[in-house]
Amino acid sequence: MLEDLEPRPGRDASLAALVREDLDAWSVADLKERIALLEGEIARSRAAIDGKSSQRNAADALFNFRS
């Protein structure tokens, strides 16, 4: 698990660059493609959140000794 020891790349820098990008030069078709890609990434992020939430709920139920 050496990859666990490697520093993670900064996520904030890529998101900040995405937000600051000048869209004036983009065509309507390019902008629609960009929106579709971003919507796909949003869906992927939501699925990851759902998966992590259900794992957490399962762990909480397993280790909850009060019930």
C-alpha positions as a printed NumPy array, in Angstrom:
array([[  0.   ,   0.   ,   0.   ],
       [  2.725,   2.435,  -0.921],
       [  0.23 ,   4.561,  -2.833],
       [ -1.426,   5.363,   0.506],
       [  1.789,   7.098,   1.548],
       [  1.889,   9.356,  -1.501],
       [  0.51 ,  12.869,  -1.028],
       [ -2.819,  13.443,  -2.687],
       [ -2.97 ,  16.042,  -5.445],
       [ -4.757,  19.236,  -4.47 ],
       [ -8.398,  19.137,  -5.454],
       [ -9.015,  22.801,  -4.832],
       [ -6.649,  23.933,  -7.585],
       [ -8.402,  22.002, -10.359],
       [-11.853,  23.067,  -9.202],
       [-10.769,  26.697,  -8.945],
       [ -9.317,  26.563, -12.461],
       [-12.559,  25.074, -13.768],
       [-14.633,  27.85 , -12.208],
       [-12.347,  30.632, -13.466],
       [-12.196,  29.341, -17.034],
       [-13.295,  31.899, -19.639],
       [-16.324,  30.514, -21.461],
       [-16.702,  33.326, -23.992],
       [-14.574,  31.544, -26.589],
       [-16.517,  28.282, -26.317],
       [-19.159,  27.428, -28.912],
       [-22.694,  26.475, -27.928],
       [-21.974,  22.839, -28.836],
       [-18.82 ,  22.858, -26.703],
       [-20.717,  24.379, -23.79 ],
       [-23.44 ,  21.72 , -24.071],
       [-20.79 ,  18.996, -24.095],
       [-19.126,  20.581, -21.068],
       [-22.457,  20.664, -19.214],
       [-23.091,  16.99 , -20.041],
       [-19.644,  16.025, -18.746],
       [-20.095,  18.06 , -15.572],
       [-23.548,  16.569, -14.979],
       [-21.991,  13.128, -15.331],
       [-19.36 ,  14.045, -12.761],
       [-22.038,  15.369, -10.404],
       [-23.941,  12.086, -10.717],
       [-20.74 ,  10.131, -10.043],
       [-20.028,  12.275,  -6.966],
       [-23.57 ,  11.786,  -5.654],
       [-23.257,   8.02 ,  -6.126],
       [-20.002,   8.056,  -4.15 ],
       [-21.698,  10.008,  -1.354],
       [-24.596,   7.535,  -1.292],
       [-22.206,   4.593,  -1.158],
       [-20.17 ,   6.102,   1.647],
       [-23.309,   7.016,   3.585],
       [-24.706,   3.498,   3.371],
       [-21.351,   2.029,   4.454],
       [-21.313,   4.398,   7.401],
       [-24.89 ,   3.516,   8.342],
       [-24.063,  -0.191,   8.192],
       [-21.006,   0.313,  10.392],
       [-23.004,   2.41 ,  12.859],
       [-25.688,  -0.295,  13.045],
       [-23.067,  -2.996,  13.571],
       [-21.256,  -1.184,  16.356],
       [-24.261,   0.372,  18.075],
       [-24.496,  -1.508,  21.361],
       [-27.361,   0.533,  22.816],
       [-30.127,  -1.039,  20.746]])
